[in-house]
Amino acid sequence: MKIGYIRGSTADQNPERQRTELEVPGVEEIYEDCVSGKNLDRPQLQEMLAFIRKGDTVVVHSLDRLARNLSDLLKTVEALTQQGISIHFIKEKLEFDAGKDASPTAKLMLQLVGAFAEFERSIIRARQLEGIELAKARGVYQGRKRTVKPEQIESVEKQIALGVPLSVAVKKAGVSHATAYRYLAPKHKK
């Protein structure tokens, strides 16, 4: 069975390009995550890894869609091939077949392209941080937009004042514990 894996980093990133390339004859199942590659909690990847069986083939658009760092990439490819699962990367035209040792060239390409992807990600992150620092210095950096409405925090505060446990209050208000702590802690430190 051929199984596809798609990963988009953010909700606004369009995975159509990946999906189009995976819609090839034989791909019967596609798993899709919408999380950063550095996030190890990728539920669809975990579900796919639990689903695949010996003899299956995993098809991925490119190396950086499967893993963000070289170490994770190498471990994943090795684990899959040792389990009797083949893996094909479309963009890089790399194939690692189950039960066969990869050619020295394929191993080298996997390591090189994986290292470049990791390097590229670290450069992007460094530039992003530089841009944020420059924007802060100019006084124009706004930060990330709030996703929590003031009414939600007020609701949590009111419920806690009424003796409702925090876990129940945050669930009713639709916010996480961490968010509630972030907004409520400064008020209670006084």
DRENBASE-409065 format. One record per residue: z, y, x of N, C-alpha, C in turn; residue number from 1. Coordinates in Angstrom, 3 decimals. Each point is the difference from the previous one (the first is absolute). Layout:
      n.w      n.v      n.u     ca.w     ca.v     ca.u      c.w      c.v      c.u num
        Z        Y        X        Z        Y        X        Z        Y        X NUM
...
***
This chain:
      n.w      n.v      n.u     ca.w     ca.v     ca.u      c.w      c.v      c.u num
    0.000   -1.178    0.846    0.000    1.178   -0.846    0.000    1.245    0.894   1
   -0.796    0.999   -0.374   -0.003    1.271    0.719    0.879    0.987   -0.754   2
    0.899    0.635    0.737    0.949    0.940   -0.591   -0.118    1.327    0.735   3
   -0.109    1.086   -0.754   -0.117    1.319    0.603    1.323    0.728    0.008   4
    0.189    0.865    0.981    1.191    0.844    0.057   -0.429    1.440    0.226   5
    0.535    0.896   -0.836   -0.288    1.430    0.056    1.316    0.737    0.149   6
    0.012    1.031    0.867    1.181    0.857    0.076   -0.437    1.445    0.105   7
    0.517    0.801   -0.924   -0.164    1.442    0.057    1.337    0.596    0.390   8
   -0.020    1.051    0.808    1.245    0.584    0.492    0.725    0.839   -1.037   9
   -0.755    0.661   -0.876    0.615    0.871   -0.993   -0.665   -0.210   -1.346  10
    0.657    0.498   -1.039   -0.529   -0.164   -1.350   -1.336    0.713   -0.175  11
   -0.218    1.100    0.746   -1.254    0.735   -0.163   -1.110   -0.510    0.915  12
    0.288   -0.990    0.839   -1.037   -0.571    0.846   -0.803   -0.993   -0.831  13
   -1.309    0.180   -0.011   -0.861   -0.828   -0.828   -0.351   -1.310    0.714  14
    0.425   -1.141   -0.562   -0.280   -1.290    0.640   -1.369   -0.576   -0.366  15
   -0.834    0.780   -0.697   -1.310   -0.494   -0.448   -0.854   -0.519    1.144  16
   -0.008    0.707    1.115   -0.807   -0.417    1.151    0.397   -1.411    0.432  17
    1.296   -0.238    0.065    0.473   -1.332    0.387   -0.370   -1.028   -1.069  18
    0.230    0.357   -1.256   -0.267   -0.914   -1.110   -1.478   -0.388   -0.036  19
   -0.877    0.988    0.201   -1.441   -0.257   -0.024   -0.391   -1.019    1.070  20
    0.562    0.149    1.186   -0.336   -0.924    1.080    0.588   -1.389   -0.212  21
    1.075   -0.082   -0.781    0.602   -1.314   -0.248   -0.637   -0.708   -1.186  22
   -0.808    0.712   -0.758   -0.665   -0.620   -1.144   -1.253   -0.720    0.474  23
    0.225   -0.989    0.824   -1.080   -0.824    0.511    0.117   -1.379   -0.633  24
   -1.090   -0.732   -0.032    0.079   -1.338   -0.594    1.098   -0.834    0.650  25
    0.782   -0.614   -0.816    1.040   -0.886    0.497    1.401    0.566   -0.020  26
    0.161    1.341    0.018    1.345    0.569   -0.059    0.486   -0.113   -1.443  27
    0.980   -0.869   -0.195    0.459   -0.319   -1.349    1.224    0.801   -0.429  28
    0.766    0.437    0.952    1.271    0.677   -0.295    0.142    1.169    0.957  29
    0.455    1.154   -0.528    0.232    1.164    0.854    1.418    0.503   -0.230  30
    0.721    0.202    1.095    1.347    0.562   -0.047   -0.089    1.419    0.535  31
    0.692    0.938   -0.662   -0.116    1.404    0.371    1.362    0.680    0.043  32
    0.322    0.578    1.155    1.225    0.776    0.173   -0.347    1.471    0.126  33
    0.924    0.844   -0.441   -0.156    1.440    0.170    1.262    0.510    0.697  34
    0.089   -0.309    1.285    1.150    0.405    0.815   -0.468    0.271    1.416  35
    0.786    0.731    0.730   -0.310    0.276    1.400    0.001   -1.304    0.784  36
   -0.855   -0.082    0.989   -0.067   -1.195    0.833    1.270   -0.254    0.778  37
    0.751    1.079    0.299    1.242   -0.183    0.757    1.099   -0.585   -0.879  38
   -0.211    0.057   -1.312    0.967   -0.556   -0.937   -0.124   -1.522    0.010  39
    1.049   -0.675    0.353   -0.035   -1.458    0.055    0.183   -0.631   -1.377  40
    0.399    0.796   -0.962    0.179   -0.502   -1.356   -1.301    0.211   -0.769  41
   -0.932   -0.920    0.194   -1.289    0.066   -0.680   -0.060   -1.187   -0.955  42
    0.391    0.233   -1.264    0.158   -1.111   -0.944   -1.254   -0.845   -0.202  43
   -1.162    0.630   -0.075   -1.223   -0.773   -0.219   -0.365   -0.834    1.224  44
    0.263    0.519    1.193   -0.239   -0.787    1.209    0.909   -1.217   -0.003  45
    1.270    0.208   -0.338    0.937   -1.124   -0.051   -0.414   -1.025   -1.047  46
   -0.470    0.494   -1.149   -0.461   -0.899   -1.058   -1.221   -0.798    0.470  47
   -0.920    0.686    0.678   -1.189   -0.684    0.518    0.394   -1.059    1.021  48
    0.917    0.354    0.911    0.422   -0.954    1.022    0.678   -1.224   -0.615  49
    0.686    0.193   -1.124    0.632   -1.127   -0.695   -1.041   -0.842   -0.748  50
   -1.103    0.636   -0.396   -1.027   -0.668   -0.807   -0.993   -0.816    0.837  51
   -0.395    0.517    1.159   -1.071   -0.638    0.758    0.406   -1.378    0.517  52
   -1.012   -0.842    0.138    0.226   -1.378    0.435   -0.920   -0.343    1.169  53
    0.309   -1.064    0.658   -0.813   -0.488    1.107   -1.448   -0.153   -0.479  54
   -0.919    0.513    0.808   -1.418   -0.070   -0.350   -0.526    1.269   -0.645  55
    0.901    0.887   -0.449   -0.417    1.267   -0.610   -0.465    0.973    1.081  56
   -0.687    1.047   -0.454   -0.441    1.066    0.892    0.461    1.329   -0.559  57
    0.636    0.801    0.827    0.428    1.351   -0.384   -1.062    0.967    0.521  58
   -0.480    0.870   -0.892   -1.014    0.979    0.361    0.620    1.390   -0.134  59
   -0.077    0.799    1.074    0.594    1.332    0.024   -1.063    0.978    0.490  60
   -0.017    1.198   -0.577   -0.999    0.998    0.398    0.082    0.304    1.485  61
    1.203    0.313    0.510    0.146    0.311    1.425    1.405   -0.331    0.479  62
    0.149   -0.070    1.305    1.278   -0.367    0.608    1.148    0.883   -0.458  63
   -0.249    1.312   -0.089    1.088    0.919   -0.342    0.437   -0.110   -1.454  64
   -0.742   -0.708   -0.819    0.414   -0.215   -1.388    1.010   -1.138   -0.091  65
   -0.033   -0.915    0.950    0.930   -1.125   -0.010    1.315    0.354    0.679  66
   -0.059    0.744    1.089    1.209    0.347    0.748   -0.223    1.329    0.692  67
    1.070    0.755    0.211   -0.143    1.304    0.636    0.260   -0.061    1.492  68
    0.804   -0.969    0.433    0.233   -0.056    1.446   -0.525   -1.315    0.571  69
   -0.254    0.020    1.270   -0.634   -1.128    0.684    0.844   -1.265   -0.082  70
    1.293    0.143    0.187    0.891   -1.160   -0.021   -0.068   -0.723   -1.344  71
    0.098    0.752   -1.080   -0.053   -0.576   -1.346   -1.357   -0.659   -0.241  72
   -1.059    0.645    0.446   -1.350   -0.533   -0.175   -0.162   -1.337    0.713  73
    0.395   -0.047    1.260   -0.142   -1.233    0.773    0.821   -1.137   -0.601  74
    1.237    0.305   -0.416    0.859   -1.021   -0.607   -0.604   -0.522   -1.302  75
   -0.515    0.903   -0.817   -0.560   -0.398   -1.295   -1.228   -0.878    0.182  76
   -0.915    0.417    0.873   -1.219   -0.790    0.233    0.359   -1.370    0.568  77
    0.907   -0.040    0.946    0.391   -1.279    0.599    0.681   -0.903   -1.025  78
    0.899    0.572   -0.798    0.701   -0.795   -1.015   -0.987   -0.590   -1.013  79
   -0.957    0.806   -0.428   -0.977   -0.485   -0.980   -0.851   -1.129    0.574  80
   -0.538    0.201    1.189   -0.877   -1.038    0.572    0.780   -1.278    0.315  81
    1.269    0.131    0.396    0.810   -1.191    0.258    0.302   -0.767   -1.275  82
   -0.008    0.699   -1.140    0.228   -0.657   -1.291   -1.288   -0.596   -0.563  83
   -1.083    0.123    0.740   -1.268   -0.550   -0.464   -0.770    0.955   -0.900  84
    0.274    1.284    0.141   -0.644    1.029   -0.824   -0.881    0.856    0.904  85
   -1.238    0.196   -0.413   -0.924    0.855    0.766    0.180    1.439   -0.444  86
   -0.342    0.929    0.889    0.078    1.418   -0.358   -1.232    0.707    0.543  87
   -0.601    0.818   -0.877   -1.224    0.720    0.370    0.208    1.488   -0.233  88
   -0.328    0.795    1.008    0.058    1.452   -0.096   -1.435    0.502   -0.083  89
   -0.353    0.605   -1.126   -1.381    0.399   -0.261   -0.473    1.097    0.945  90
    0.742    1.103    0.070   -0.442    1.162    0.776   -0.208   -0.343    1.477  91
    0.947   -0.726    0.580   -0.078   -0.322    1.422   -0.843   -1.246    0.274  92
   -0.405   -0.684   -1.068   -0.792   -1.234    0.119    0.727   -1.041    0.868  93
    1.300   -0.115   -0.219    0.805   -0.981    0.725    0.399   -1.122   -0.950  94
   -0.131   -1.226    0.487    0.369   -1.161   -0.796    0.899   -0.900    0.827  95
    1.104   -0.394   -0.618    0.929   -0.918    0.640    0.106   -1.209   -0.917  96
   -0.605   -1.086    0.432   -0.070   -1.176   -0.847    1.184   -0.921    0.239  97
    0.458   -0.586   -1.082    1.137   -0.910    0.051   -0.337   -1.212    0.854  98
    0.964   -0.435    0.760   -0.163   -1.210    0.779   -0.833    0.178    1.254  99
   -0.513    1.205    0.217   -0.799    0.247    1.200    0.665    1.096    0.810 100
   -0.045   -0.161    1.295    0.471    1.090    0.855   -1.046    1.100   -0.057 101
    0.469    1.212   -0.159   -0.922    1.135   -0.012   -0.620    0.140    1.377 102
   -1.208    0.475    0.020   -0.652    0.201    1.293    0.755    1.084    0.765 103
   -0.073   -0.037    1.307    0.667    1.050    0.778   -0.482    1.394   -0.394 104
   -1.278    0.116   -0.333   -0.543    1.295   -0.411    0.614    0.455   -1.317 105
    0.128   -0.928   -0.963    0.592    0.353   -1.300    1.456    0.412    0.167 106
    0.742   -0.711    0.855    1.400    0.361    0.252    0.101    1.382    0.636 107
   -0.868    0.256    0.969   -0.004    1.300    0.666   -0.326    1.110   -1.001 108
   -1.009   -0.220   -0.829   -0.392    1.010   -0.995    1.138    0.260   -0.987 109
    0.678   -1.051   -0.427    1.134    0.152   -0.915    1.066    0.876    0.642 110
    0.313   -0.275    1.255    1.031    0.767    0.693   -0.439    1.439    0.246 111
   -1.243    0.189    0.420   -0.498    1.353    0.273   -0.059    0.844   -1.272 112
   -0.628   -0.531   -1.025   -0.145    0.767   -1.242    1.373    0.241   -0.626 113
    0.871   -1.001    0.055    1.360    0.173   -0.520    0.765    1.063    0.762 114
   -0.150    0.004    1.317    0.684    1.011    0.830   -0.547    1.391   -0.300 115
   -1.319    0.112   -0.175   -0.585    1.308   -0.325    0.466    0.488   -1.367 116
    0.120   -0.903   -0.974    0.468    0.392   -1.331    1.438    0.511    0.071 117
    0.836   -0.684    0.772    1.390    0.427    0.163    0.061    1.352    0.713 118
   -0.806    0.166    1.042   -0.065    1.257    0.739   -0.459    1.137   -0.912 119
   -1.044   -0.264   -0.769   -0.531    1.013   -0.924    1.068    0.447   -0.995 120
    0.748   -0.947   -0.527    1.061    0.316   -0.967    1.073    0.865    0.653 121
    0.374   -0.304    1.246    1.043    0.789    0.654   -0.501    1.410    0.317 122
   -1.266    0.145    0.335   -0.581    1.322    0.253   -0.025    0.821   -1.291 123
   -0.402   -0.621   -1.086   -0.033    0.696   -1.297    1.396    0.479   -0.364 124
    0.985   -0.857    0.175    1.384    0.346   -0.326    0.491    1.155    0.876 125
   -0.327   -0.030    1.296    0.413    1.077    0.913   -0.640    1.324   -0.418 126
   -1.285   -0.031   -0.352   -0.678    1.222   -0.445    0.609    0.527   -1.291 127
    0.335   -0.914   -0.883    0.620    0.398   -1.270    1.328    0.713    0.264 128
    0.817   -0.563    0.872    1.291    0.612    0.320   -0.175    1.360    0.684 129
   -1.009    0.109    0.889   -0.296    1.287    0.638   -0.368    1.043   -1.060 130
   -0.850   -0.383   -0.929   -0.428    0.907   -1.065    1.167    0.452   -0.864 131
    0.907   -0.906   -0.300    1.179    0.342   -0.797    0.871    0.996    0.756 132
    0.212   -0.249    1.292    0.824    0.914    0.810   -0.629    1.397    0.064 133
   -1.316    0.071    0.196   -0.687    1.298    0.037    0.107    0.717   -1.345 134
   -0.153   -0.752   -1.089    0.101    0.589   -1.339    1.423    0.501   -0.257 135
    1.003   -0.746    0.465    1.394    0.437   -0.155    0.232    1.293    0.779 136
   -0.546    0.071    1.212    0.163    1.189    0.840   -0.636    1.227   -0.667 137
   -1.106   -0.190   -0.700   -0.657    1.104   -0.708    0.652    0.285   -1.351 138
    0.916   -0.893   -0.415    0.682    0.185   -1.281   -0.828   -0.398   -1.212 139
   -1.004   -0.828    0.201   -0.856   -0.392   -1.116    0.172   -1.460   -0.412 140
    0.838   -0.728    0.721    0.179   -1.411   -0.330    0.887   -0.131   -1.236 141
   -0.517   -0.627   -1.010    0.727   -0.187   -1.249    0.708   -1.343   -0.068 142
   -0.421   -0.931    0.818    0.560   -1.342   -0.081   -0.676   -0.780   -1.106 143
    0.459   -1.185   -0.160   -0.561   -0.870   -1.030    0.403    0.509   -1.368 144
   -0.903   -0.078   -0.952    0.305    0.448   -1.355    1.050   -0.904   -0.628 145
    0.890    0.613   -0.727    1.036   -0.772   -0.689   -0.620   -0.866   -1.084 146
    0.491   -1.208   -0.081   -0.453   -0.883   -1.066    1.092   -0.180   -1.047 147
    1.173    0.544    0.308    1.137   -0.100   -0.919    0.146    1.322   -0.738 148
    0.128   -0.099   -1.295    0.166    1.203   -0.812    1.486    0.362   -0.061 149
    0.305    1.292   -0.048    1.406    0.424   -0.088    0.730   -0.636   -1.187 150
   -0.744   -0.224   -1.085    0.628   -0.608   -1.196    0.516   -1.409    0.296 151
   -0.706   -0.721    0.889    0.434   -1.349    0.334    1.337    0.031    0.746 152
    0.136    0.925    0.932    1.256    0.109    0.757    1.120    0.470   -0.921 153
   -0.310    0.962   -0.870    1.003    0.474   -0.966    0.457   -1.141   -0.891 154
   -0.930   -0.839   -0.405    0.338   -1.146   -0.844    0.964   -0.941    0.721 155
   -0.271   -0.260    1.279    0.887   -0.871    0.782    1.380    0.634    0.103 156
    0.055    1.305    0.299    1.294    0.691    0.129    0.797   -0.070   -1.288 157
   -0.663    0.257   -1.130    0.687   -0.028   -1.301    0.537   -1.394   -0.311 158
   -0.818   -1.012    0.280    0.432   -1.365   -0.290    1.178   -0.414    0.868 159
   -0.014    0.408    1.275    1.117   -0.317    0.894    1.264    0.706   -0.478 160
   -0.155    1.242   -0.451    1.146    0.755   -0.521    0.606   -0.684   -1.223 161
   -0.841   -0.715   -0.741    0.481   -0.730   -1.180    0.570   -1.374    0.351 162
   -0.029   -0.333    1.301    0.569   -1.269    0.439   -1.002   -1.142    0.080 163
   -1.278    0.297   -0.156   -1.029   -1.027    0.107   -0.174   -0.348    1.483 164
   -0.052   -1.284    0.327   -0.194   -0.383    1.414   -1.332    0.548    0.536 165
    0.005    0.330    1.283   -1.191    0.575    0.627   -1.216   -0.898   -0.178 166
    0.173   -1.318    0.163   -1.139   -0.918   -0.107   -0.654    0.075   -1.381 167
    0.799    0.193   -1.027   -0.534    0.112   -1.362   -0.629    1.382   -0.196 168
    0.662    1.039    0.520   -0.488    1.371   -0.160   -1.362    0.201    0.650 169
   -0.180   -0.527    1.214   -1.285    0.184    0.683   -1.112   -0.773   -0.695 170
    0.350   -1.159   -0.524   -1.009   -0.791   -0.702   -0.473    0.733   -1.253 171
    0.947    0.574   -0.753   -0.352    0.744   -1.217   -0.827    1.242    0.321 172
    0.308    0.642    1.121   -0.698    1.238    0.370   -1.335   -0.278    0.692 173
   -0.191   -1.233    0.463   -1.256   -0.349    0.655   -0.105    0.472    1.442 174
    1.145    0.015    0.702   -0.007    0.363    1.421    0.680   -1.114    0.789 175
   -0.228   -0.018    1.304    0.621   -1.018    0.843    1.402    0.437    0.405 176
    0.777   -0.964    0.481    1.336    0.318    0.507   -0.088    1.007    1.150 177
   -0.939   -0.243    0.919   -0.139    0.868    1.169   -0.296    1.437   -0.417 178
   -0.861    0.166   -0.978   -0.342    1.341   -0.480    1.224    0.661   -0.624 179
    0.719   -0.734   -0.811    1.204    0.552   -0.637    1.006    0.436    1.061 180
    0.221   -0.850    1.021    0.936    0.354    1.065   -0.451    1.259    0.740 181
   -1.307    0.093    0.268   -0.526    1.146    0.732    0.253    1.303   -0.748 182
   -0.139   -0.009   -1.317    0.189    1.215   -0.789    1.463    0.260   -0.354 183
    0.772   -1.071   -0.176    1.384    0.165   -0.436    0.976    0.209    1.152 184
   -0.266   -0.583    1.147    0.931    0.079    1.137    0.307    1.432    0.420 185
   -0.995    0.881    0.144    0.330    1.369    0.417    0.916    0.717   -0.989 186
   -0.098   -0.313   -1.276    0.840    0.642   -1.011    1.437   -0.472    0.084 187
    0.179   -1.258    0.453    1.349   -0.574    0.044    0.684    0.167    1.342 188
   -0.684    0.569    0.998    0.607    0.221    1.313    0.828    1.269    0.025 189
   -0.177    0.847   -0.974    0.708    1.299   -0.023    1.480   -0.174   -0.181 190
***
